[in-house]
Amino acid sequence: MGSLKKVPTSLTSIMASALLAAAISGSASFAADLPPIVEIPPEVVPQSYSGWYLRGDIGYAKASVSEVTYFQGATQSGEFEQHDIDNGWLIGGGIGYQVNDWFRVDVTSNYHGRVDFNGSSAQNVACSDGTVGAFCSYSDDGNLQITTLMANAYLDLGTYHGLTPYVGAALGGAYLHWEGPENIEYYASGNVPGATARDTHGNRSGWRFAYGLHAGVSYDVSANMKIDAGYSWTQISEGEMFGFGRTSGLQGTQGYHGMMNVHAFKLGLRYAFN
């Protein structure tokens, strides 16, 4: 049997180097054909938190009253045909607690700046001096300031791209501060045409029961700061409005206001302490 010839060591080394080079070249070609690796950033999950927060708001409001009735002497004689309250600004603040991602509560106070009140009675009303055959009409001009103190509860409806819509309800009180009004009596007939009489009424300011509803949306500026844009409707119960005029010689309350509705649009900030 013939013996196998031994392959020279140098030839073996050359063949091994060639095979290794081919493997490396093939791997490089295969890698070049693969798509680039894209690193997927970790999912950002909104932080769940609870804790105390402060809030501040500015806004614009429109108030209206359902009716204004008054007494002429000892008996009730009529109501204003027209009664308007001007629009005005408001500023407010409060402190609250975020119970969880869905529910929060706060206590707020809002001050509505002084606005004008204008009213007028029906035509052909008996004149205040009791002159037979004389008929008069009346106008009343004064001012109103409203301060509310409310306990509020909100339902946050989930956060979407930093935006959190919400709804809420409120319960509390409103302090109505009436100034005046000044009453002007216009003689319509049976007296000197165009003659007038003026009188100033004492105000009947005080607290009234109030409740309301909220709706709005907040935006996460940072982990602790939110911008809040919202609408609030507040209803204030009826009550005393003004006393008898100084020249009447009568004491007590002459005018009463009906239910009052306040529609407010607010923009504010909420700062959480956690």
C-alpha positions in Angstrom: 0.0 0.0 0.0 1.5 3.3 -1.0 1.8 6.0 1.7 0.0 9.3 1.5 2.1 12.3 0.8 2.1 14.9 3.6 0.8 18.3 2.6 3.3 21.0 3.2 2.6 23.1 6.3 3.0 26.4 4.3 0.3 25.3 1.8 -2.1 24.5 4.7 -1.6 27.9 6.2 -2.2 29.5 2.8 -5.5 27.6 2.3 -6.7 28.5 5.9 -6.0 32.2 5.3 -7.9 32.1 2.0 -10.9 30.4 3.6 -11.0 32.9 6.4 -10.7 35.9 4.0 -13.6 34.5 2.0 -15.7 34.0 5.1 -15.0 37.6 6.2 -15.8 39.0 2.8 -19.1 37.0 2.6 -20.1 38.2 6.0 -19.4 41.8 5.1 -21.5 41.5 1.9 -24.3 39.9 3.7 -24.3 42.6 6.4 -24.3 45.3 3.7 -27.5 43.8 2.3 -29.3 44.1 5.7 -31.4 47.2 6.5 -30.0 49.6 9.0 -30.9 48.9 12.7 -33.3 51.6 14.1 -33.3 52.0 17.8 -36.9 52.4 19.1 -37.1 54.9 21.9 -38.7 53.8 25.1 -42.5 54.5 25.4 -43.2 57.6 27.4 -46.0 56.9 29.9 -47.7 59.9 31.5 -46.7 60.1 35.1 -49.4 59.2 37.6 -49.6 61.5 40.6 -51.7 62.8 43.4 -51.2 65.8 45.7 -51.9 69.4 46.4 -52.0 72.2 43.8 -52.5 75.9 43.6 -54.5 77.6 40.8 -54.9 81.1 39.5 -57.4 82.4 36.9 -58.4 85.4 34.9 -61.5 85.7 32.7 -64.4 87.5 31.2 -68.0 87.1 32.4 -71.6 88.0 31.5 -74.2 88.1 34.2 -78.0 88.3 33.7 -81.0 88.4 36.0 -84.3 86.8 35.4 -86.5 89.7 36.8 -86.5 92.7 39.0 -89.6 93.5 41.1 -90.3 96.4 43.3 -92.9 97.8 45.8 -94.5 101.2 45.4 -95.5 102.2 48.9 -97.0 99.3 50.9 -98.0 97.1 47.9 -96.0 95.5 45.1 -96.7 97.4 42.0 -94.6 96.0 39.1 -91.4 94.9 37.7 -88.7 96.3 35.4 -89.4 95.8 31.7 -85.8 96.0 30.9 -82.8 95.1 33.1 -79.2 94.7 31.8 -75.9 93.9 33.5 -72.7 94.7 31.5 -70.0 92.3 30.8 -66.9 92.4 33.0 -63.6 90.8 33.9 -62.8 88.5 36.8 -59.8 87.3 38.7 -59.6 84.3 41.0 -57.6 81.6 42.7 -57.8 78.5 44.9 -56.2 75.4 46.4 -57.0 71.9 45.4 -56.1 68.2 45.7 -55.5 65.7 42.9 -57.0 62.5 44.3 -55.9 60.3 41.3 -55.5 60.6 37.5 -59.3 60.9 37.1 -60.6 62.9 40.1 -59.7 66.2 41.8 -61.3 68.8 44.1 -60.6 72.4 44.9 -61.9 75.5 46.7 -61.9 78.7 44.7 -62.8 82.3 45.1 -63.5 84.6 42.1 -63.9 88.4 42.2 -65.9 89.9 39.4 -65.1 93.6 38.8 -67.6 96.4 39.1 -70.1 96.4 36.2 -73.1 98.7 35.4 -76.7 97.8 36.0 -79.4 99.5 34.0 -83.2 99.0 34.5 -86.4 100.7 33.6 -90.1 100.2 34.7 -93.1 99.9 32.6 -94.7 103.1 31.1 -97.7 104.7 32.7 -97.0 103.7 36.3 -98.5 105.7 39.1 -96.2 108.5 40.2 -94.6 108.4 43.6 -96.2 111.6 44.8 -99.6 110.1 44.3 -100.9 112.9 42.0 -104.2 111.9 40.5 -104.1 111.6 36.8 -100.3 111.6 36.7 -98.5 108.7 35.1 -94.7 108.1 35.2 -91.9 105.8 34.1 -88.8 105.0 36.0 -85.2 104.2 35.3 -82.6 102.9 37.7 -78.8 103.0 37.2 -76.3 101.4 39.6 -73.4 99.0 39.9 -72.8 95.4 40.8 -69.8 93.5 42.1 -69.9 89.7 42.6 -67.5 87.6 44.8 -68.0 83.8 44.7 -66.7 81.1 47.1 -67.2 77.7 45.7 -66.3 74.0 46.4 -65.6 72.2 43.1 -65.2 68.6 42.0 -63.8 67.6 38.6 -63.6 64.5 36.5 -60.5 64.4 34.3 -61.3 62.4 31.1 -57.9 61.1 30.2 -54.7 62.7 28.8 -54.2 62.8 25.0 -50.9 64.3 23.7 -50.7 66.4 26.9 -54.3 67.6 26.7 -56.8 66.6 29.4 -60.5 67.5 29.0 -62.6 67.7 32.1 -66.1 68.4 33.5 -67.0 69.5 37.0 -69.7 70.8 39.4 -69.7 73.5 42.0 -71.5 74.4 45.2 -71.2 77.4 47.4 -72.2 81.1 47.8 -72.0 84.4 46.0 -71.8 87.9 47.7 -73.6 90.5 45.6 -72.6 94.1 46.3 -75.1 96.5 44.8 -74.2 100.2 44.6 -77.3 102.5 44.3 -79.2 102.4 42.2 -80.1 106.0 41.4 -83.8 106.3 40.5 -85.1 108.8 38.0 -88.8 109.4 37.7 -90.2 110.7 34.4 -93.6 112.4 34.4 -95.5 111.2 31.3 -98.8 113.2 31.6 -100.9 115.1 34.0 -97.8 117.1 35.1 -95.2 119.4 33.6 -94.0 117.6 30.5 -90.5 116.3 30.8 -90.2 117.1 34.5 -88.2 114.6 36.5 -87.5 113.6 40.1 -84.4 111.9 41.3 -83.8 109.6 44.3 -81.0 107.3 45.6 -81.8 103.9 47.0 -79.9 102.1 49.7 -78.3 98.9 48.6 -79.2 95.5 49.9 -75.9 93.6 49.5 -75.4 90.1 50.9 -74.6 86.4 50.4 -76.7 84.2 48.1 -76.7 80.4 47.6 -74.9 79.5 44.4 -74.1 76.4 42.3 -72.7 75.7 38.9 -71.1 73.5 36.2 -67.6 73.5 34.6 -66.1 72.3 31.4 -62.6 72.8 29.9 -59.2 71.4 29.0 -55.8 71.6 30.5 -52.4 71.2 28.9 -49.2 69.8 30.5 -46.5 72.5 30.3 -44.3 70.5 32.6 -44.6 67.7 35.3 -45.8 70.3 37.7 -47.4 73.1 35.6 -50.7 73.0 33.6 -52.4 75.6 31.5 -56.2 75.5 32.1 -58.8 77.0 29.7 -62.4 76.5 30.8 -66.0 77.7 30.9 -68.1 78.0 34.0 -71.8 78.5 34.5 -73.0 79.8 37.9 -76.6 80.3 39.1 -77.2 82.6 42.1 -80.4 82.5 44.0 -82.8 85.5 44.2 -82.7 88.1 47.0 -83.0 91.7 48.1 -81.6 94.3 45.7 -82.4 97.9 46.9 -84.2 99.8 49.7 -86.7 102.6 49.4 -85.5 105.9 48.2 -84.2 108.5 50.7 -87.0 110.9 49.9 -89.8 108.4 50.3 -89.8 108.3 54.1 -90.2 104.6 54.0 -88.0 101.9 55.5 -87.2 98.4 54.4 -86.6 96.7 51.0 -88.2 98.0 47.9 -86.6 96.0 45.1 -85.8 92.3 44.7 -83.8 90.5 42.0 -84.7 87.1 40.5 -82.3 84.2 39.7 -79.0 85.3 38.3 -76.9 83.4 35.8 -73.2 84.1 35.3 -71.3 82.7 32.2 -67.6 82.9 32.6 -64.7 82.1 30.3 -61.4 81.6 32.2 -57.7 81.0 31.5 -55.4 80.0 34.3 -52.5 78.0 35.6 -52.3 75.1 38.0 -49.1 74.3 39.9 -48.8 70.8 41.6 -46.4 70.4 44.5 -45.4 66.8 44.0 
